[in-house]
Amino acid sequence: MLIEYLYFLAVGLSFSFTLWAAWSDFRSLTIPNWISVGILLLFPLVIVTSPMAIQWYWSIAVFAAVLASGFLLFALKALGGGDVKLISVLSLWAGVDKVLPFLMATVLVGGVLVAIMFVNNVVRNKGKGGSYLISARETLSDKAPVPYGIAIAFGSFPIFYHYASLSGVFQSLFNLTGN
């Protein structure tokens, strides 16, 4: 019984840290290092307490590949350092099976986030230039930073859903409601 609680605690804390990263990025455009380190340190606990075997060696390979790609994106100024660390450590949790859905969901949510921010900035800056077209041009040239931690957090939902379903939490919820 203790093992199941430790497992659920590790998954819940990691998910909470991921949501905190999104909130922090939204508020200050920074993701504190302790969040990524915490998620990283909770992964071994999940490995040893998981009700199913986790191919952790492949997860480490995925983590290394995403981290290397993230360094390149950071060097090109396409992603911030906190974003790279967060997406890398969540890729560790995703492993081979879940990394593509995670990355695709992150990119899709990121695109929606950029579109929302763009429209918001165009509408807000309309008064400066007098027209939406001028405001759109100015907004494009501003290159405002995007709190991509939000997209990464939303993209991680399939990962944490997978780990929560392994724990049987959804089965328990359905049994409580009588379904």
Solvent accessible surface area in square Angstrom, and as a share of the most:
residue,aa,sasa,rsa
1,M,160,0.71
2,L,124,0.62
3,I,100,0.51
4,E,100,0.45
5,Y,134,0.51
6,L,58,0.29
7,Y,3,0.01
8,F,92,0.38
9,L,96,0.48
10,A,0,0.00
11,V,6,0.03
12,G,28,0.27
13,L,68,0.34
14,S,0,0.00
15,F,62,0.26
16,S,57,0.37
17,F,43,0.18
18,T,0,0.00
19,L,77,0.38
20,W,129,0.45
21,A,0,0.00
22,A,13,0.10
23,W,125,0.44
24,S,15,0.09
25,D,7,0.04
26,F,119,0.50
27,R,167,0.61
28,S,63,0.41
29,L,83,0.41
30,T,80,0.47
31,I,16,0.08
32,P,42,0.26
33,N,88,0.45
34,W,129,0.45
35,I,0,0.00
36,S,11,0.07
37,V,74,0.42
38,G,14,0.13
39,I,0,0.00
40,L,68,0.34
41,L,120,0.60
42,L,26,0.13
43,F,6,0.03
44,P,74,0.46
45,L,52,0.26
46,V,0,0.00
47,I,47,0.24
48,V,114,0.66
49,T,10,0.06
50,S,19,0.12
51,P,80,0.50
52,M,117,0.52
53,A,107,0.83
54,I,30,0.15
55,Q,106,0.47
56,W,115,0.41
57,Y,117,0.44
58,W,137,0.48
59,S,4,0.03
60,I,86,0.43
61,A,49,0.38
62,V,19,0.11
63,F,46,0.19
64,A,56,0.43
65,A,60,0.46
66,V,20,0.11
67,L,46,0.23
68,A,63,0.49
69,S,61,0.39
70,G,3,0.03
71,F,124,0.52
72,L,111,0.55
73,L,69,0.34
74,F,106,0.44
75,A,74,0.57
76,L,122,0.61
77,K,181,0.77
78,A,66,0.51
79,L,29,0.15
80,G,34,0.33
81,G,25,0.24
82,G,18,0.17
83,D,15,0.08
84,V,4,0.03
85,K,79,0.34
86,L,0,0.00
87,I,16,0.08
88,S,1,0.01
89,V,3,0.02
90,L,0,0.00
91,S,0,0.00
92,L,8,0.04
93,W,2,0.01
94,A,6,0.05
95,G,7,0.07
96,V,79,0.45
97,D,115,0.59
98,K,53,0.23
99,V,17,0.10
100,L,119,0.59
101,P,62,0.39
102,F,1,0.00
103,L,48,0.24
104,M,123,0.55
105,A,28,0.22
106,T,1,0.01
107,V,97,0.56
108,L,125,0.62
109,V,45,0.26
110,G,2,0.02
111,G,42,0.40
112,V,90,0.52
113,L,24,0.12
114,V,70,0.40
115,A,53,0.41
116,I,107,0.55
117,M,45,0.20
118,F,63,0.26
119,V,88,0.51
120,N,82,0.42
121,N,19,0.10
122,V,13,0.08
123,V,86,0.49
124,R,159,0.58
125,N,20,0.10
126,K,70,0.30
127,G,74,0.71
128,K,161,0.68
129,G,26,0.25
130,G,56,0.54
131,S,41,0.26
132,Y,118,0.45
133,L,111,0.55
134,I,72,0.37
135,S,0,0.00
136,A,22,0.17
137,R,146,0.53
138,E,65,0.29
139,T,11,0.06
140,L,121,0.60
141,S,83,0.54
142,D,88,0.46
143,K,174,0.74
144,A,47,0.36
145,P,84,0.53
146,V,46,0.27
147,P,10,0.06
148,Y,39,0.15
149,G,0,0.00
150,I,30,0.15
151,A,0,0.00
152,I,0,0.00
153,A,1,0.01
154,F,105,0.44
155,G,0,0.00
156,S,0,0.00
157,F,80,0.33
158,P,50,0.32
159,I,0,0.00
160,F,10,0.04
161,Y,133,0.50
162,H,58,0.26
163,Y,8,0.03
164,A,16,0.12
165,S,47,0.31
166,L,41,0.20
167,S,40,0.26
168,G,25,0.24
169,V,38,0.22
170,F,63,0.26
171,Q,120,0.53
172,S,59,0.38
173,L,94,0.47
174,F,118,0.49
175,N,96,0.49
176,L,147,0.73
177,T,97,0.57
178,G,68,0.66
179,N,139,0.71
